[in-house]
Amino acid sequence: MENIMLKTIIKAAFVVILSVSFAQAADYGTLKKIKDKGEITIGHRESSVPFAYYNKSQKPIGYSMDLCEKIV
């Protein structure tokens, strides 16, 4: 019984370590792309009031857009 639990814990730890390493590799690719291009691409939903929506001039506005502007 203890042997099965130990194997399960080892497998779970391996999955966590593997997941973290892939996440770091993905982050590196994204940061490298931002650095190389010198720009950040932001996406938003068209009609998620009050988070993101279009005003009368068809400019995206809302909480999410304000947050993106602060970050960038």
Beta strands, then each sheet from edge to edge (+ up, - down):
strand 1: 47-48
strand 2: 52-54
strand 3: 60-61
sheet 1: 1+ 2- 3+
end
